[in-house]
Amino acid sequence: MTKAAGKRTRAYVLIETAAGKTKAVKKELSKVEGGASTVVHLDAVTGPFDFIAVVEGPTLDAVGRLVTDEIGTIDGVTRTTTCLAISVG
């Protein structure tokens, strides 16, 4: 099975931050671009997570690198959970 031309991989990244670091993390998240992958939308949320970022890239590996190399290394990010968007039906 091959990917359709132009189809991008999308994921939702649930982000937890350290106490007192939420505003600084938001500022850094708004700058995140990892080459071909990027944060396309960012929401601050209530509950166990502080942010949900929608990220897109050309491949799963590219999205993974964005999450681990860019988002996960931001000072104040304590944990990320990545949920890959899939096609159903």
ZIUR-V867254 format. One line per field, one symbol per residue. ss: DSSP state (a for helix, b for strand, c for the rest). Layout:
BEGIN
ss=???
END
This chain:
BEGIN
ss=ccccccccbbbbbbbbbccccaaaaaaaacccbbccbbbbbbbbccccccbbbbbbbccaaaaaaaaaaaacccccbbbbbbbbccccc
END
